[in-house]
Amino acid sequence: MTSRFARAAAAGAALALSAGAFAACSSEPETTPDDVITIFAPQDGAQGQDLEDNAFTKLLEEKFDVDLQFETTTWDGTAAAEKRQISLASGDYPDAYMLIPWVDQFSSDELVKLGGQGVIVPLDDLIGEDTPNLTAAFEKEPGFKELATSPDGKIWGIPAWNDCYHCSYPSKLWMNSAWLDTLGLEQPTTPEELRTVLEAFKTQDPNGNGEADEIPLSAAGGSSLLSYLMNPYVYTAEMYANAEGVTPATLGTAGDEVVLQPTRDEWREGIAYVASLYEDGLIDEGAFTQNGEALNAKGNSAEGVILGSVAVMHPWFVTSDHEDGRYTQYDAVPPLTGPNGSDATYSGGGAGAAPGATFVITNRSSEAKQQKLMQILDYMVSYEGHLQGEYGIEGVNWDRPAEGDVALDETLEPNFKVISVPSGETLKNSWGPIAQFFSDAEFRNSQVTATDIYSPEGYERRLFEATKLYEGHESDELFPYWEVAVTGETATELATIQTNVENFAVQAAAEFVTGVRDIESDEDWAEFQQNLVDLGSERYVEIYQEAWDASK
């Protein structure tokens, strides 16, 4: 996990570095022997992952007669994006990049630029008879191939197709039900009811330790927090994965018109509400800057339960090994109802994936290596390869279903079940989400899942059932950016404007909430609007309006 707002602060530097990278890496790099393949990839040591000494790595090396060598980065989005750009800029980049989309990935514009410069190779001619599983996946889910196809019509890389039901509604609020029971309160249904609950969490000592140590509401990076709290006032998509402006999260619609949501009075009203919570000490001071590790430390505090509610996709912030039972205390709160109704953020298109790619092959790779890399990718798309790549060793990390086992979607036949292991060993035998190239609904929902949603084995069912509270609350103002294509010189122009506008909106939203800017000041609001115009917001809307009109 990473602080998305912290990522935005580094975006300007990353963009400048990216431009230099494209120029610097255009020369022909040195290569390694055909039986040695170098890969840039993120790894998570906290979960026991060492890609050089990993069961799945060894399986691939034996199966494909190859020596895999890794240049690694972390799961922190800011650090991962910067290291990838440095890797490209050095000119001594690897044979391939294999990334995690919610950490860092290549944007569509990057793919076209790098492809045009010859730094990455087109995959179109490498996909066919030698990649039967990938070909079958494209046929099964046509949207997967569409997502993999860049604006210039070529396939420069492969994205992660992850048909994750609970991921499709990312902006959830998880509230401590035990605290509600202690205080005799119900889950809030409106913004003002939420304020009342948070005030009670802050002042009425719900954890019972006699100290004012409760944190009423927290988050990691602020993206889910803003989205959940502002949707009752104006549709607000999550502004995450946006350090490079990957998605046009600030855009909405009014009928057939594309609208920049931060220009609307309703957006100002929503920010004012959030700012008032922050000013009253009801929102964690670290909510917009802390990363997942910091939030995790609060959720698992040795001093006891201190978190009243957390705005995140799912309750990963607390582990199951506490004797006080805190793991079972957090339940999802449905969308709040406000002046704008009860909208929820829906992440449609590409099964939760953003346009771009997590897998690319560079010009450092010989034809023999290119073929072998595609075979490795194709194996990870296969059913067996997927299980071993994402989860690990059969009998250790996952197993076949037994009689009486129930799939997550009870209408499906159960196909596999994940075996719980200590948290420090979760990725010891697998590549985890790096290998998650094709997780369609059938694969994900056929996983055996316990019926007790508060057990670790029932966690996926807990998320599945929580998400039903948000389904059906999709906004009429949602802008379906995944349905539009911007190509050619306009795409290049858009990339710069989108990065600037999106990153500034992320930064300014946090500044308004925390008081750096005054949302009640007409002067500050007018300055904000002018800042957006100066960054190209009007052209930004115009480009997407034209593309959306053309797609209809």
MARTOR-235550 format. One line per field, with one value per residue (C-alpha): x, y, z. Coordinates in Angstrom, 1 decimal. Layout:
// residues N
xx <- (X; ...)
yy <- (Y; ...)
zz <- (Z; ...)
END
This chain:
// residues 552
xx <- (0.0; 1.1; 0.1; -1.5; -1.3; 2.3; 2.8; 1.3; 4.0; 6.6; 4.8; 6.5; 9.9; 8.8; 7.5; 10.7; 12.7; 10.4; 11.1; 14.8; 14.4; 12.9; 15.7; 18.5; 17.2; 16.9; 20.5; 21.0; 21.6; 24.0; 22.3; 22.9; 23.1; 19.8; 19.5; 19.7; 16.6; 16.6; 13.3; 12.4; 9.7; 8.4; 8.8; 7.5; 10.0; 7.5; 5.5; 8.6; 9.1; 12.6; 12.1; 15.7; 15.0; 11.3; 9.6; 7.7; 10.9; 12.6; 9.6; 9.8; 13.6; 13.3; 10.2; 11.7; 15.4; 16.3; 18.1; 15.8; 17.6; 15.8; 16.1; 13.6; 11.7; 9.2; 5.4; 5.5; 4.1; 6.2; 9.5; 8.5; 7.6; 10.8; 13.0; 11.4; 12.1; 15.7; 16.0; 14.9; 17.0; 20.2; 20.1; 21.0; 17.5; 16.3; 14.9; 11.4; 9.3; 6.7; 4.7; 1.7; -1.0; -2.0; 1.6; 3.0; 2.5; 3.2; 0.6; -0.8; 1.1; 4.4; 3.8; 3.3; 6.4; 8.7; 7.4; 8.0; 11.5; 12.1; 12.8; 10.0; 9.0; 5.5; 3.9; 1.3; 3.4; 4.4; 0.8; -0.8; -0.1; 2.8; 0.5; -2.6; -3.7; -3.4; -5.1; -8.0; -8.2; -8.5; -11.3; -13.1; -12.9; -12.7; -12.3; -9.0; -7.6; -9.1; -7.4; -4.1; -4.4; -2.7; -4.2; -1.9; -3.5; -0.6; -0.1; 3.0; 2.4; -0.1; -2.2; -3.6; -7.2; -8.6; -12.4; -12.5; -16.0; -15.0; -12.3; -15.0; -16.3; -13.1; -14.3; -15.7; -15.9; -15.1; -16.4; -15.9; -19.2; -18.1; -17.6; -21.1; -22.6; -20.7; -22.0; -25.5; -25.2; -26.3; -24.3; -24.6; -26.7; -26.0; -22.9; -24.3; -25.0; -21.4; -20.2; -22.2; -20.7; -17.2; -17.6; -18.8; -15.8; -13.5; -15.1; -16.8; -13.9; -15.3; -12.2; -12.7; -9.1; -9.7; -7.5; -8.3; -6.4; -9.2; -8.8; -12.4; -11.5; -8.3; -7.1; -3.9; -3.4; -6.8; -8.2; -10.9; -11.6; -12.4; -14.3; -16.5; -17.1; -17.7; -20.0; -23.1; -22.4; -20.9; -19.7; -16.1; -14.0; -10.9; -7.9; -5.4; -2.9; -2.6; 1.0; 1.4; -2.2; -3.1; -6.9; -9.1; -10.5; -11.6; -14.0; -17.7; -20.7; -23.8; -25.9; -23.9; -21.3; -17.9; -17.5; -14.4; -15.9; -13.6; -15.1; -18.5; -20.1; -21.1; -17.4; -16.7; -19.5; -18.2; -14.7; -16.0; -17.7; -14.6; -12.5; -14.9; -14.4; -10.6; -10.8; -12.7; -10.1; -12.4; -10.0; -6.6; -3.9; -2.0; -4.9; -3.6; 0.1; 0.6; 1.2; -0.3; 2.5; 1.7; -2.0; -1.3; 0.7; -2.3; -4.7; -2.5; -1.4; -0.1; -1.8; -5.3; -8.0; -7.7; -9.3; -13.0; -13.3; -11.1; -11.8; -10.1; -11.2; -11.0; -10.0; -6.4; -5.3; -5.9; -4.6; -6.4; -3.9; -5.2; -6.8; -9.1; -11.0; -10.5; -10.2; -13.9; -15.1; -15.0; -18.0; -18.7; -20.9; -23.2; -22.9; -24.1; -27.1; -26.7; -27.8; -26.4; -28.1; -26.2; -23.6; -20.7; -17.6; -17.7; -14.5; -15.7; -13.9; -11.1; -12.2; -10.8; -7.6; -6.3; -5.3; -1.6; 0.5; 2.2; 4.3; 6.5; 9.6; 12.5; 14.8; 17.5; 15.7; 16.8; 14.2; 14.9; 14.3; 11.2; 9.7; 10.6; 9.2; 5.9; 5.9; 6.4; 3.6; 1.3; 2.0; 0.9; -2.3; -3.0; -5.0; -2.2; 0.4; -1.9; -2.5; 1.2; 2.2; -0.2; -0.5; 2.5; 2.9; 0.0; -0.5; 1.4; -0.2; -3.3; -5.1; -7.9; -11.4; -12.7; -16.2; -18.5; -16.4; -18.3; -17.1; -17.2; -20.0; -22.1; -23.5; -20.1; -18.2; -15.3; -11.9; -9.2; -8.8; -6.0; -4.2; -3.5; 0.2; 2.0; 1.9; 5.7; 5.5; 2.6; 4.7; 7.6; 6.6; 4.8; 5.0; 1.6; -0.1; 2.8; 1.4; -2.2; -2.6; -6.0; -8.3; -11.7; -14.9; -15.0; -11.5; -11.8; -15.3; -14.7; -12.2; -13.3; -14.2; -15.4; -18.9; -17.8; -17.0; -15.1; -12.6; -9.4; -10.6; -13.8; -12.2; -13.0; -16.7; -16.6; -15.5; -18.0; -20.9; -19.8; -19.6; -23.2; -24.0; -22.4; -23.7; -26.6; -25.3; -23.4; -23.6; -25.3; -22.4; -19.7; -17.5; -16.7; -13.2; -12.4; -14.8; -13.0; -9.7; -7.4; -4.7; -1.9; -0.5; -3.6; -2.7; 0.7; -0.9; -3.4; -0.8; 0.9; -2.4; -3.9; -0.9; -0.8; -4.5; -5.0; -2.0; -2.9; -6.4; -5.1; -2.7; -5.3; -8.0; -5.7; -4.7; -8.3; -9.1; -6.1; -6.4; -3.5; -6.1; -9.3; -12.3; -14.6; -12.5; -13.9; -10.4; -8.8; -11.5; -11.1; -7.3; -7.9; -10.1; -7.6; -4.8; -6.8; -7.3; -3.6; -2.8; -5.0; -8.3; -10.4; -8.5; -8.5; -12.3; -12.4; -10.2; -12.3; -15.5; -14.5; -13.3; -16.4; -18.7; -16.7; -17.1; -20.9)
yy <- (0.0; 3.5; 7.1; 8.2; 11.9; 11.4; 10.0; 13.1; 15.3; 13.4; 13.4; 16.5; 15.1; 11.8; 13.4; 15.3; 12.1; 10.2; 12.7; 12.3; 8.6; 8.3; 10.3; 8.5; 5.0; 5.2; 3.9; 0.1; -1.5; -4.3; -7.7; -11.0; -14.6; -16.1; -18.4; -15.4; -13.2; -10.0; -8.7; -5.6; -6.3; -5.2; -7.6; -7.5; -8.7; -8.2; -11.1; -13.3; -12.6; -12.9; -13.3; -14.6; -17.4; -18.2; -21.4; -20.1; -18.6; -22.0; -23.7; -21.3; -21.7; -25.5; -25.5; -23.1; -23.8; -20.3; -18.3; -15.5; -12.5; -9.6; -5.9; -5.3; -2.4; -2.1; -2.1; 1.6; 3.3; 6.4; 4.5; 1.9; 4.5; 6.5; 3.4; 2.2; 5.6; 5.5; 2.1; 3.3; 6.4; 4.5; 2.8; -0.4; -1.7; -5.3; -7.7; -7.2; -5.4; -7.2; -4.8; -4.6; -2.2; -0.8; -0.1; 1.2; 0.4; 1.8; 4.2; 4.0; 7.1; 5.7; 2.5; 4.5; 6.7; 3.8; 1.7; 4.5; 4.9; 1.1; 0.7; -1.9; -4.4; -4.9; -8.1; -8.5; -11.0; -12.9; -13.6; -16.6; -20.3; -20.1; -18.4; -20.5; -19.5; -15.8; -16.2; -18.1; -15.4; -12.7; -14.7; -15.3; -11.7; -9.4; -6.5; -7.9; -7.6; -4.1; -3.0; -4.4; -2.5; 0.9; 4.0; 3.5; 0.1; -2.0; -4.3; -3.0; -4.7; -6.8; -5.4; -7.2; -8.3; -8.7; -9.2; -8.4; -7.7; -6.0; -4.0; -2.5; -0.5; 0.6; 3.5; 1.7; 2.8; 0.1; 1.0; -0.6; -2.2; -3.0; 0.7; 1.4; -1.2; 0.1; 3.6; 2.5; 3.9; 2.7; 2.9; 6.4; 6.9; 10.6; 12.9; 14.6; 11.2; 10.3; 13.4; 12.5; 9.0; 10.3; 12.9; 10.0; 7.9; 10.9; 12.0; 9.0; 6.5; 3.6; 1.5; 1.9; 2.5; 5.9; 7.7; 10.0; 7.9; 7.0; 7.9; 8.4; 8.1; 7.3; 6.3; 5.7; 8.4; 9.9; 8.6; 6.4; 8.8; 11.7; 9.6; 8.1; 11.4; 13.5; 11.3; 12.4; 15.9; 15.2; 12.2; 11.7; 8.9; 7.7; 9.8; 6.9; 5.4; 8.9; 10.0; 9.9; 10.9; 7.4; 7.9; 11.0; 10.7; 14.3; 14.0; 13.4; 13.9; 16.1; 14.4; 14.3; 16.8; 16.0; 18.1; 18.7; 17.9; 20.2; 23.2; 22.6; 24.3; 20.8; 19.8; 22.8; 21.9; 18.3; 19.5; 21.9; 19.1; 17.0; 20.0; 20.6; 17.0; 17.5; 20.8; 19.2; 16.5; 13.7; 12.7; 11.4; 14.0; 11.4; 10.3; 12.1; 11.4; 8.1; 4.9; 1.5; 0.5; 3.4; 2.7; -1.0; 0.0; 1.9; -0.9; -3.4; -1.2; -3.1; -0.5; -1.7; -0.8; 2.8; 3.0; 3.9; 3.7; 3.5; 4.4; 1.7; -0.9; -3.7; -4.0; -5.1; -2.7; -5.2; -8.8; -11.8; -12.7; -10.3; -11.8; -8.8; -9.8; -6.6; -8.5; -9.2; -5.7; -3.8; -3.8; -1.9; 1.1; 1.6; 4.8; 7.8; 9.8; 13.5; 16.3; 14.2; 11.0; 7.9; 7.5; 5.0; 5.1; 2.4; 1.4; 0.0; -1.0; -3.5; -5.5; -2.9; -2.5; 0.9; 1.3; 0.6; -2.5; -4.4; -6.6; -5.3; -6.7; -4.3; -4.2; -5.7; -9.0; -11.2; -13.0; -16.2; -14.3; -12.7; -16.1; -17.5; -14.5; -14.9; -18.6; -17.6; -15.1; -17.6; -20.1; -17.6; -17.1; -20.8; -22.2; -24.2; -21.5; -18.9; -20.9; -21.5; -18.0; -16.1; -18.4; -20.8; -24.5; -27.0; -28.5; -25.7; -22.4; -23.8; -27.0; -28.8; -28.5; -31.2; -32.5; -29.9; -27.0; -23.9; -21.5; -17.7; -17.6; -20.5; -21.0; -22.1; -25.3; -24.8; -25.2; -24.3; -23.1; -20.9; -22.3; -19.8; -19.3; -16.9; -13.3; -13.3; -16.2; -15.3; -14.7; -17.0; -19.4; -17.2; -14.0; -12.9; -10.1; -10.0; -13.2; -12.0; -11.5; -13.1; -13.3; -13.4; -13.7; -17.5; -17.9; -15.6; -16.6; -20.4; -20.1; -22.0; -19.6; -20.3; -19.3; -17.6; -14.2; -13.2; -16.0; -15.5; -18.2; -16.3; -13.0; -13.0; -13.7; -10.9; -8.6; -10.1; -9.5; -6.0; -5.0; -5.8; -2.8; -0.6; -2.3; -0.4; 3.0; 3.7; 7.4; 8.8; 11.3; 8.6; 9.3; 6.0; 6.9; 3.3; 3.5; 6.4; 6.4; 9.4; 8.8; 10.4; 13.8; 14.5; 11.6; 13.1; 16.5; 14.9; 13.0; 16.1; 18.0; 15.0; 14.5; 18.1; 18.5; 15.3; 15.7; 19.3; 18.3; 15.6; 18.1; 20.9; 18.7; 17.7; 21.3; 22.4; 19.7; 20.3; 24.1; 25.0; 26.5; 27.9; 26.3; 29.0; 31.8; 33.0; 34.2; 30.8; 29.1; 31.5; 31.0; 27.2; 27.6; 29.8; 27.3; 24.5; 26.7; 27.6; 23.8; 23.2; 22.1; 23.5; 21.7; 18.6; 18.6; 19.4; 16.5; 14.0; 15.5; 15.0; 11.5; 10.6; 12.0; 10.0; 6.8; 6.9)
zz <- (0.0; -0.5; 0.1; -3.1; -2.1; -1.3; -4.8; -6.3; -4.6; -6.5; -9.8; -11.2; -10.6; -12.0; -15.1; -15.7; -15.1; -17.5; -20.3; -19.7; -19.5; -23.0; -24.4; -22.6; -23.2; -26.9; -27.4; -27.9; -24.5; -23.8; -23.5; -21.6; -23.0; -24.2; -21.2; -18.8; -18.6; -16.5; -15.0; -13.1; -10.6; -7.2; -4.2; -0.7; 1.8; 4.7; 3.3; 2.9; -0.8; -2.4; -6.1; -6.5; -4.0; -4.6; -5.3; -8.4; -9.8; -9.5; -11.1; -14.1; -14.4; -14.5; -16.8; -19.3; -18.9; -18.1; -15.4; -14.1; -12.5; -10.9; -10.4; -7.6; -6.1; -3.3; -3.1; -2.3; -5.4; -5.2; -4.7; -7.4; -10.0; -9.4; -9.5; -12.8; -14.4; -13.2; -14.6; -18.0; -17.8; -17.1; -20.5; -18.7; -18.4; -18.1; -20.7; -19.3; -16.7; -14.7; -12.4; -10.1; -11.4; -8.1; -7.2; -10.6; -14.2; -17.7; -18.9; -22.4; -23.4; -22.0; -24.1; -27.3; -26.6; -25.7; -28.5; -31.0; -29.8; -30.1; -26.3; -26.0; -28.6; -30.1; -28.9; -31.7; -33.7; -30.5; -29.6; -31.4; -31.6; -29.1; -26.5; -26.5; -23.0; -23.6; -27.0; -25.3; -22.6; -25.2; -26.8; -23.5; -22.5; -25.5; -23.2; -22.1; -25.6; -26.0; -22.8; -24.0; -27.3; -27.2; -28.8; -31.8; -32.4; -31.3; -28.3; -26.6; -23.3; -21.3; -18.5; -15.5; -16.1; -12.6; -12.4; -8.8; -7.5; -4.3; -6.2; -8.4; -5.5; -3.9; -1.7; 1.4; 5.0; 7.7; 11.1; 14.5; 15.3; 18.8; 19.6; 18.2; 20.5; 23.5; 22.8; 21.9; 18.4; 14.9; 11.7; 10.2; 7.1; 6.3; 6.6; 9.7; 11.4; 10.6; 12.3; 15.4; 15.5; 15.0; 17.8; 20.1; 19.2; 20.0; 23.3; 24.9; 25.4; 23.4; 23.9; 27.7; 28.7; 30.2; 27.7; 24.8; 22.3; 19.9; 16.2; 14.9; 11.2; 9.4; 5.9; 3.9; 1.3; 1.5; -1.9; -0.5; 2.3; 0.0; -2.4; 0.3; 2.2; -0.9; -2.9; -0.9; -2.3; -5.8; -7.6; -6.8; -8.2; -6.3; -7.2; -6.7; -9.1; -10.4; -9.7; -13.5; -14.2; -15.3; -15.1; -15.5; -11.9; -11.7; -14.6; -14.4; -16.6; -16.8; -19.4; -22.5; -21.3; -19.7; -16.5; -14.4; -11.0; -8.9; -10.8; -9.4; -6.3; -5.1; -5.0; -2.9; -0.5; -0.2; 0.5; 3.1; 4.9; 5.0; 6.1; 9.0; 10.2; 10.0; 11.8; 14.6; 15.0; 13.7; 10.9; 11.6; 10.9; 8.9; 6.8; 3.6; 4.1; 5.8; 3.8; 4.5; 6.9; 9.1; 9.1; 9.8; 12.8; 14.2; 13.4; 15.2; 18.1; 21.0; 23.3; 22.2; 19.7; 18.7; 15.2; 15.1; 11.3; 8.3; 4.6; 2.5; 0.0; 2.6; 6.2; 5.7; 8.5; 11.2; 11.5; 12.9; 15.7; 18.4; 21.5; 21.9; 18.7; 16.8; 13.6; 13.7; 14.8; 11.5; 9.2; 6.0; 6.2; 3.1; 1.0; 2.9; 1.6; 1.1; -1.3; -4.2; -3.1; -2.1; -4.9; -4.6; -6.6; -9.3; -11.0; -14.3; -17.5; -17.7; -14.8; -12.4; -14.5; -15.7; -19.4; -19.8; -19.1; -16.3; -18.6; -21.4; -23.2; -24.0; -27.0; -24.8; -25.2; -28.1; -30.2; -28.3; -25.0; -26.3; -27.2; -23.8; -22.0; -23.8; -22.9; -19.3; -19.5; -21.2; -18.5; -15.8; -17.7; -17.6; -14.8; -13.2; -13.8; -12.3; -9.1; -8.6; -9.7; -7.5; -4.6; -4.5; -3.9; -4.0; -0.5; 1.1; -0.1; -1.9; -2.3; -4.3; -2.9; -0.5; -0.2; 1.3; 0.3; -0.9; -3.6; -3.0; -5.6; -4.4; -7.9; -9.1; -8.6; -6.1; -7.8; -5.3; -1.7; -0.3; 2.8; 5.6; 6.4; 8.7; 7.4; 7.0; 4.7; 2.4; -0.7; 0.1; -2.7; -5.2; -7.2; -5.8; -7.8; -10.3; -11.7; -11.7; -15.4; -16.0; -13.0; -14.5; -12.5; -12.9; -11.5; -8.6; -7.5; -7.7; -4.9; -1.8; 0.9; 4.5; 5.3; 8.6; 7.2; 10.4; 10.1; 8.1; 5.8; 5.2; 4.4; 0.7; 1.5; 4.0; 1.2; -1.3; 1.0; 2.1; -1.6; -2.1; 0.1; -2.5; -5.7; -7.2; -6.1; -9.3; -10.2; -13.3; -13.3; -13.8; -16.8; -18.6; -19.7; -20.5; -23.5; -25.2; -27.2; -27.7; -30.3; -32.1; -31.3; -29.2; -26.9; -26.4; -25.6; -23.3; -21.3; -20.1; -19.3; -17.6; -15.4; -14.4; -13.7; -11.9; -9.7; -8.8; -7.9; -5.6; -3.9; -3.7; -2.3; 0.6; 1.1; 1.3; 3.9; 6.1; 6.0; 3.9; 1.6; 2.9; 1.2; 2.7; 1.1; -2.2; -3.0; -2.4; -4.4; -7.3; -7.2; -7.3; -10.4; -12.1; -11.3; -13.0; -16.1; -16.2; -16.2; -19.2; -17.6; -20.4; -23.1; -20.9; -20.9; -24.6; -25.6; -23.6; -24.8; -28.4; -27.8; -25.9; -28.6; -31.2; -29.3; -29.3)
END
